Amino acid sequence: MGATIESEIATARPNQDVFSGVLQQLTADDRQIVVVTSDSRGSGKLVPFGHKFPEQIVEIGIAEQNLVGVAAGLASAGKKAYAVSPACFLTARALEQIKNDVAYSDNPVRLVGISAGVSYGPLGTTHHSLHDFAALRAINNMIIVAPADNFETEQAVKLSAAINKPVYLRFGKKPMPLLNADETSFEFGKGRVVKKGNDIAIIANGETVYPALLAAEKLREEYGLQATVVSMHTIKPLDVELLKTLSENTKAIITVEEHSVNGGLGEACASYLLQHGYKKPFKIMGIPDEYTVTGSQVEILNHYNISQHGIADVAVQLLATI
């Protein structure tokens, strides 16, 4: 593997592009699918969808609360509604509608948060979505999914259309390479092991899985350490069986996420592990409790050590405490 993410992904596709393509395929055979957008068909890569299916897309404008309310109404009438909006606005401005109109009312809306994490880069904190896992984890009746690569995205979109439950799908803007082209199965609530090792487990999701995989390769090449890398694409429900296995078969655990260290993947894992007697070294890597530095997505993540080298360094330090 190369030393940087950028050198590996020149031919990969952003997960948002894959989402749009799969949705077009599904809608060709299922006209119950309806997309609702908040002035986000361009950023959500839905312009081709709108051209092909003009009667299957509803433009609400910049009104995220209405977006979720309309999508919930369509879902209550039997439509397979996809509410697509930037993750930062969808899960903050429309949180009450997500809580009451979708989850509490059991309307199977597919909430799609685009340009998540720090994808918007220099647009800053107002446009960063570092709270969505925490907010939505606290709401009952909500599946939360952050696919890592194009395969997981394709499978997540297909599965979201097949089930009759509220789902939050989180996508970023970066082209993401396939982690394991041999994978053929995907389930919500079941983590995906993309590399096996018995020294340390690195649990990540979304666009942080690939740098975690690169970090595992660096650990092998430079330190002779073997890391297990897991794409924990579903944060809720969490794959506690896999967590238990990792806790028993590795010496330490790191979690990595493009989210605040408060309330996300790391704290979900820590809560389970601590309550079930885990006593080995554990570290949550994410965005600290501060307003982020200004820069591109890559610059911001590098600043907070969410990179091949940063993750590998933390792994070495954590293992040195044993």
VEXTIVO-330910 format. One record per residue (C-alpha): residue number from 1; chain; x, y, z. Coordinates in steps of 0.5 Angstrom, whole numbers. Last residue first. Layout:
REM residues N
> NUM;A;X;Y;Z
...
***
This chain:
REM residues 322
> 322;A;2;-6;57
> 321;A;3;1;56
> 320;A;8;0;50
> 319;A;2;-3;46
> 318;A;-2;4;47
> 317;A;4;8;44
> 316;A;5;3;38
> 315;A;-2;4;37
> 314;A;-2;12;37
> 313;A;4;12;32
> 312;A;0;8;27
> 311;A;-6;12;28
> 310;A;-2;18;27
> 309;A;2;15;21
> 308;A;-4;13;17
> 307;A;-8;19;19
> 306;A;-13;21;24
> 305;A;-8;25;28
> 304;A;-12;31;29
> 303;A;-8;35;25
> 302;A;-8;30;19
> 301;A;-16;30;20
> 300;A;-16;37;19
> 299;A;-11;37;13
> 298;A;-15;32;9
> 297;A;-22;35;10
> 296;A;-19;42;8
> 295;A;-17;47;13
> 294;A;-19;51;19
> 293;A;-18;48;26
> 292;A;-24;45;29
> 291;A;-28;48;34
> 290;A;-26;44;41
> 289;A;-28;37;44
> 288;A;-23;33;41
> 287;A;-24;30;34
> 286;A;-23;23;33
> 285;A;-19;17;36
> 284;A;-22;13;42
> 283;A;-16;9;46
> 282;A;-17;3;50
> 281;A;-12;-1;54
> 280;A;-14;-8;57
> 279;A;-19;-8;63
> 278;A;-26;-10;59
> 277;A;-31;-13;64
> 276;A;-37;-13;61
> 275;A;-40;-6;63
> 274;A;-33;-3;60
> 273;A;-33;-6;54
> 272;A;-40;-4;52
> 271;A;-40;3;54
> 270;A;-33;4;51
> 269;A;-35;1;44
> 268;A;-41;6;44
> 267;A;-36;12;47
> 266;A;-31;10;41
> 265;A;-37;10;36
> 264;A;-40;17;38
> 263;A;-42;20;44
> 262;A;-36;25;45
> 261;A;-30;24;41
> 260;A;-33;28;36
> 259;A;-34;25;29
> 258;A;-29;23;23
> 257;A;-28;16;27
> 256;A;-23;12;30
> 255;A;-23;7;35
> 254;A;-17;3;38
> 253;A;-17;-3;42
> 252;A;-11;-7;46
> 251;A;-8;-14;47
> 250;A;-13;-18;42
> 249;A;-17;-24;42
> 248;A;-21;-23;48
> 247;A;-23;-16;47
> 246;A;-24;-17;39
> 245;A;-29;-23;40
> 244;A;-33;-19;45
> 243;A;-33;-13;40
> 242;A;-35;-18;35
> 241;A;-41;-20;39
> 240;A;-43;-13;41
> 239;A;-44;-11;33
> 238;A;-47;-4;35
> 237;A;-55;-3;33
> 236;A;-53;3;32
> 235;A;-46;4;30
> 234;A;-47;0;24
> 233;A;-41;1;19
> 232;A;-36;-2;24
> 231;A;-31;-3;19
> 230;A;-26;-7;23
> 229;A;-18;-7;22
> 228;A;-14;-13;26
> 227;A;-7;-11;27
> 226;A;-1;-15;27
> 225;A;6;-12;29
> 224;A;12;-13;26
> 223;A;14;-6;28
> 222;A;16;-2;21
> 221;A;12;-7;16
> 220;A;6;-9;20
> 219;A;5;-3;24
> 218;A;5;1;17
> 217;A;0;-4;14
> 216;A;-4;-3;20
> 215;A;-4;4;19
> 214;A;-6;4;12
> 213;A;-12;0;14
> 212;A;-14;5;19
> 211;A;-13;10;14
> 210;A;-18;7;10
> 209;A;-23;6;16
> 208;A;-23;13;17
> 207;A;-28;15;11
> 206;A;-34;11;14
> 205;A;-32;7;21
> 204;A;-27;5;25
> 203;A;-25;-1;30
> 202;A;-17;-2;30
> 201;A;-16;-8;34
> 200;A;-9;-9;37
> 199;A;-4;-15;37
> 198;A;-8;-21;34
> 197;A;-8;-19;27
> 196;A;-14;-20;22
> 195;A;-16;-15;16
> 194;A;-22;-12;13
> 193;A;-27;-15;19
> 192;A;-34;-12;17
> 191;A;-38;-11;23
> 190;A;-45;-14;23
> 189;A;-51;-9;26
> 188;A;-54;-8;19
> 187;A;-52;-14;14
> 186;A;-47;-14;9
> 185;A;-45;-21;5
> 184;A;-40;-21;-2
> 183;A;-34;-19;0
> 182;A;-28;-21;-5
> 181;A;-27;-14;-7
> 180;A;-24;-12;0
> 179;A;-23;-5;2
> 178;A;-25;-2;-4
> 177;A;-23;5;-5
> 176;A;-26;11;-3
> 175;A;-27;18;-7
> 174;A;-28;23;-2
> 173;A;-35;27;-1
> 172;A;-37;24;5
> 171;A;-44;19;7
> 170;A;-48;18;13
> 169;A;-54;13;12
> 168;A;-59;14;18
> 167;A;-65;9;18
> 166;A;-72;9;20
> 165;A;-75;2;19
> 164;A;-79;-2;13
> 163;A;-73;-6;10
> 162;A;-71;-7;3
> 161;A;-70;0;1
> 160;A;-65;1;7
> 159;A;-62;-6;5
> 158;A;-60;-3;-3
> 157;A;-57;3;0
> 156;A;-53;-1;5
> 155;A;-50;-6;0
> 154;A;-48;0;-5
> 153;A;-45;4;0
> 152;A;-41;-2;3
> 151;A;-39;-4;-3
> 150;A;-37;3;-5
> 149;A;-33;4;1
> 148;A;-33;6;9
> 147;A;-41;6;10
> 146;A;-43;10;16
> 145;A;-50;7;19
> 144;A;-54;9;24
> 143;A;-61;5;25
> 142;A;-66;9;29
> 141;A;-72;6;33
> 140;A;-70;10;40
> 139;A;-66;17;39
> 138;A;-60;18;44
> 137;A;-55;15;38
> 136;A;-58;20;34
> 135;A;-55;26;37
> 134;A;-48;22;39
> 133;A;-48;20;32
> 132;A;-50;27;29
> 131;A;-45;31;33
> 130;A;-39;32;28
> 129;A;-42;34;22
> 128;A;-38;40;20
> 127;A;-42;46;16
> 126;A;-42;51;22
> 125;A;-35;49;24
> 124;A;-32;51;18
> 123;A;-33;52;11
> 122;A;-26;50;10
> 121;A;-27;43;10
> 120;A;-34;41;8
> 119;A;-32;34;9
> 118;A;-31;35;16
> 117;A;-36;30;18
> 116;A;-41;29;13
> 115;A;-42;31;6
> 114;A;-49;28;6
> 113;A;-53;26;11
> 112;A;-59;21;8
> 111;A;-65;20;12
> 110;A;-69;14;10
> 109;A;-76;15;13
> 108;A;-79;8;15
> 107;A;-84;12;19
> 106;A;-84;9;26
> 105;A;-88;15;29
> 104;A;-83;16;35
> 103;A;-77;15;30
> 102;A;-80;19;24
> 101;A;-84;25;26
> 100;A;-82;25;33
> 99;A;-74;24;34
> 98;A;-73;26;26
> 97;A;-78;32;27
> 96;A;-74;34;33
> 95;A;-67;33;30
> 94;A;-69;38;24
> 93;A;-64;43;25
> 92;A;-59;39;28
> 91;A;-59;32;24
> 90;A;-61;35;17
> 89;A;-56;41;18
> 88;A;-50;38;19
> 87;A;-51;32;15
> 86;A;-52;36;9
> 85;A;-59;34;6
> 84;A;-63;28;3
> 83;A;-69;25;5
> 82;A;-70;18;2
> 81;A;-78;16;2
> 80;A;-80;9;1
> 79;A;-87;11;0
> 78;A;-93;7;4
> 77;A;-97;13;6
> 76;A;-93;14;13
> 75;A;-87;14;9
> 74;A;-90;20;5
> 73;A;-91;24;11
> 72;A;-85;22;14
> 71;A;-81;25;8
> 70;A;-85;31;8
> 69;A;-84;32;16
> 68;A;-76;31;14
> 67;A;-76;36;9
> 66;A;-80;41;13
> 65;A;-75;41;18
> 64;A;-69;42;13
> 63;A;-72;48;10
> 62;A;-67;50;5
> 61;A;-72;48;-1
> 60;A;-77;43;-1
> 59;A;-75;40;-8
> 58;A;-79;33;-9
> 57;A;-76;27;-13
> 56;A;-80;21;-16
> 55;A;-84;25;-21
> 54;A;-78;28;-25
> 53;A;-75;20;-25
> 52;A;-69;20;-30
> 51;A;-67;28;-30
> 50;A;-68;28;-23
> 49;A;-64;22;-22
> 48;A;-58;25;-26
> 47;A;-58;31;-22
> 46;A;-58;27;-15
> 45;A;-51;28;-14
> 44;A;-52;30;-7
> 43;A;-49;36;-7
> 42;A;-53;38;-14
> 41;A;-60;35;-11
> 40;A;-59;39;-5
> 39;A;-64;45;-5
> 38;A;-67;41;1
> 37;A;-68;34;-2
> 36;A;-74;29;-2
> 35;A;-73;23;-6
> 34;A;-79;18;-7
> 33;A;-78;10;-8
> 32;A;-85;7;-9
> 31;A;-83;7;-17
> 30;A;-79;1;-16
> 29;A;-76;-2;-22
> 28;A;-72;4;-24
> 27;A;-72;7;-17
> 26;A;-67;1;-15
> 25;A;-62;3;-21
> 24;A;-63;10;-20
> 23;A;-62;9;-12
> 22;A;-55;5;-14
> 21;A;-53;11;-18
> 20;A;-54;16;-13
> 19;A;-51;12;-7
> 18;A;-45;11;-11
> 17;A;-44;18;-13
> 16;A;-44;20;-5
> 15;A;-40;14;-4
> 14;A;-34;18;-7
> 13;A;-31;14;-13
> 12;A;-24;11;-13
> 11;A;-20;12;-19
> 10;A;-15;16;-16
> 9;A;-16;13;-9
> 8;A;-9;10;-7
> 7;A;-4;16;-8
> 6;A;-9;21;-4
> 5;A;-9;16;2
> 4;A;-2;17;3
> 3;A;4;12;4
> 2;A;2;7;-1
> 1;A;0;0;0
***
